[in-house]
């Protein structure tokens, strides 16, 4: 049995099926209020228009059920990645412009700007990384810890960017060990 809810529109369809299937008295009125606000009401069809459907899909992007984060030399602060023009401005290309052009894109996509207090976060980064500077993970970890999030930065001294993501590298067993510990 798969107990992980889908992260596409079928999530809302499944929720509606439960509401329609259960007797009205079985559902707590406090739980039904938020469902009614998005159009899921016992005895009524769930049929959001295109704009409503788009809004519901955007809500899924802000899912707060993230329990684990595993970063391998990641660009965890997209504004900083833009400032540094990493990988020939890959951040601006990915997000559609600069932070001043599309501030919502940066706010919504940058891990540094998300509050994920329920997650255990493991970051692995090498101090000799010349693709994504180590300071990005270091400052991310410091800020997130101050905000009360559970973050551990595993520092790999004198290791570059690609060794961390290469299963043939000497450090890969340590990367695997951290991942397996997080996945338990």
C-alpha positions as CSV (number, residue, x, y, z in Angstrom):
1,X,0.0,0.0,0.0
2,X,1.4,3.4,-1.0
3,X,0.8,5.9,1.9
4,X,2.5,8.8,0.2
5,X,-0.1,11.2,-1.3
6,X,0.4,12.2,-4.9
7,X,1.9,15.7,-5.6
8,X,-0.2,16.5,-8.7
9,X,-3.9,17.4,-9.2
10,X,-4.9,13.8,-8.4
11,X,-4.2,14.7,-4.7
12,X,-7.3,17.0,-4.7
13,X,-9.3,14.4,-6.6
14,X,-8.5,11.8,-4.1
15,X,-9.3,14.1,-1.2
16,X,-12.7,14.8,-2.8
17,X,-13.4,11.1,-3.2
18,X,-12.8,10.6,0.5
19,X,-15.1,13.5,1.4
20,X,-17.8,12.2,-0.9
21,X,-17.5,8.6,0.3
22,X,-17.6,9.2,4.0
23,X,-20.8,10.1,5.9
24,X,-21.1,13.8,6.7
25,X,-21.0,13.1,10.4
26,X,-17.6,11.2,10.1
27,X,-15.8,14.4,9.0
28,X,-14.7,17.0,11.6
29,X,-16.1,20.4,10.7
30,X,-12.8,22.0,11.5
31,X,-11.1,19.8,8.9
32,X,-13.9,20.4,6.4
33,X,-13.6,24.2,6.4
34,X,-10.2,24.3,4.5
35,X,-11.5,21.7,2.1
36,X,-14.7,23.8,1.4
37,X,-12.5,26.8,0.8
38,X,-10.9,25.0,-2.2
39,X,-14.2,23.7,-3.4
40,X,-14.4,20.2,-1.9
41,X,-17.8,20.0,-0.3
42,X,-19.8,16.9,0.6
43,X,-22.6,16.3,-2.0
44,X,-21.3,18.9,-4.5
45,X,-19.1,18.3,-7.6
46,X,-15.5,19.3,-7.4
47,X,-14.9,21.2,-10.6
48,X,-12.5,24.1,-10.3
49,X,-12.1,26.3,-13.3
50,X,-8.7,26.6,-15.0
51,X,-7.6,29.5,-12.7
52,X,-8.7,27.6,-9.6
53,X,-6.9,24.4,-10.8
54,X,-3.7,26.4,-11.4
55,X,-3.9,27.9,-7.9
56,X,-4.4,24.4,-6.3
57,X,-1.4,23.1,-8.2
58,X,0.7,26.0,-6.9
59,X,-0.3,25.1,-3.4
60,X,1.2,21.7,-3.9
61,X,4.5,23.4,-4.7
62,X,4.5,24.6,-1.1
63,X,4.0,21.2,0.4
64,X,5.1,21.2,4.0
65,X,5.5,17.5,4.4
66,X,9.2,17.4,3.3
67,X,10.9,15.2,5.9
68,X,14.4,14.7,4.4
69,X,16.7,16.8,2.3
70,X,19.9,15.5,0.8
71,X,22.1,18.0,-1.0
72,X,25.3,17.2,-2.9
73,X,27.2,20.5,-3.4
74,X,23.9,22.2,-4.1
75,X,23.1,25.8,-5.0
76,X,21.0,26.2,-1.9
77,X,20.7,29.9,-2.2
78,X,19.6,30.9,-5.7
79,X,20.1,34.6,-5.1
80,X,23.7,33.9,-4.2
81,X,24.0,31.7,-7.2
82,X,22.8,34.5,-9.4
83,X,25.2,37.0,-7.7
84,X,28.1,34.7,-8.5
85,X,26.8,34.0,-12.1
86,X,27.4,30.2,-11.5
87,X,27.5,28.0,-14.6
88,X,27.2,30.9,-17.1
89,X,24.1,32.3,-15.3
90,X,22.3,29.0,-15.1
91,X,20.2,30.3,-12.2
92,X,18.8,33.2,-14.2
93,X,18.2,30.9,-17.2
94,X,16.4,28.4,-15.0
95,X,14.2,31.0,-13.2
96,X,13.6,33.3,-16.1
97,X,15.6,36.4,-15.1
98,X,17.3,38.2,-12.2
99,X,16.0,38.4,-8.6
100,X,14.8,41.9,-9.4
101,X,13.1,40.7,-12.7
102,X,11.3,37.7,-11.2
103,X,11.5,38.0,-7.4
104,X,8.7,35.5,-6.8
105,X,10.6,32.8,-8.7
106,X,13.5,33.2,-6.4
107,X,11.4,33.3,-3.3
108,X,9.5,30.1,-4.3
109,X,12.4,28.1,-5.7
110,X,15.3,28.9,-3.5
111,X,15.8,26.4,-0.6
112,X,17.4,29.3,1.4
113,X,14.0,31.1,1.3
114,X,11.9,28.1,2.4
115,X,11.2,27.3,6.0
116,X,11.2,23.5,6.4
117,X,11.3,22.8,10.1
118,X,10.1,19.2,9.9
119,X,12.9,18.1,7.6
120,X,16.2,16.5,8.5
121,X,18.7,18.2,6.1
122,X,22.0,16.7,5.2
123,X,24.4,18.7,3.1
124,X,27.6,17.4,1.6
125,X,30.0,19.9,0.1
126,X,33.7,20.0,-0.6
127,X,35.9,22.9,0.4
128,X,37.7,22.8,-3.0
129,X,34.5,23.1,-5.0
130,X,35.1,25.5,-7.9
131,X,31.7,25.1,-9.5
132,X,29.5,25.8,-6.5
133,X,31.4,27.5,-3.7
134,X,31.5,25.8,-0.3
135,X,30.4,29.0,1.4
136,X,26.9,28.6,-0.1
137,X,26.3,25.4,1.9
138,X,28.1,26.8,4.9
139,X,26.1,30.0,5.1
140,X,22.8,28.1,4.3
141,X,23.5,25.7,7.2
142,X,24.3,28.5,9.6
143,X,21.2,30.5,8.8
144,X,18.9,27.4,8.9
145,X,20.3,26.3,12.2
146,X,19.7,29.8,13.7
147,X,16.1,29.5,12.4
148,X,15.7,26.2,14.4
149,X,16.0,23.8,11.4
150,X,17.7,20.5,11.6
151,X,20.7,20.9,9.3
152,X,24.0,19.0,9.2
153,X,26.8,20.1,6.9
154,X,29.2,17.3,6.1
155,X,32.4,19.1,5.0
156,X,34.7,17.2,2.7
157,X,38.1,18.9,3.0
158,X,40.0,19.5,-0.3
159,X,37.3,17.8,-2.3
160,X,35.9,19.4,-5.5
161,X,32.4,19.5,-6.9
162,X,32.4,16.4,-9.1
163,X,34.0,14.0,-6.7
164,X,30.9,14.2,-4.5
165,X,28.5,13.2,-7.3
166,X,30.8,10.5,-8.8
167,X,30.1,7.0,-7.7
168,X,33.6,6.1,-8.8
169,X,35.3,8.7,-6.5
170,X,37.1,7.9,-3.3
171,X,34.5,9.9,-1.3
172,X,31.5,8.1,-2.7
173,X,31.3,5.5,0.1
174,X,30.9,8.4,2.6
175,X,28.2,10.0,0.4
176,X,26.4,6.7,0.3
177,X,26.7,6.3,4.1
178,X,25.1,9.7,4.7
179,X,22.3,9.0,2.3
180,X,21.6,5.6,3.8
181,X,21.5,7.1,7.3
182,X,19.0,9.7,6.1
183,X,16.8,7.2,4.3
184,X,16.3,5.1,7.4
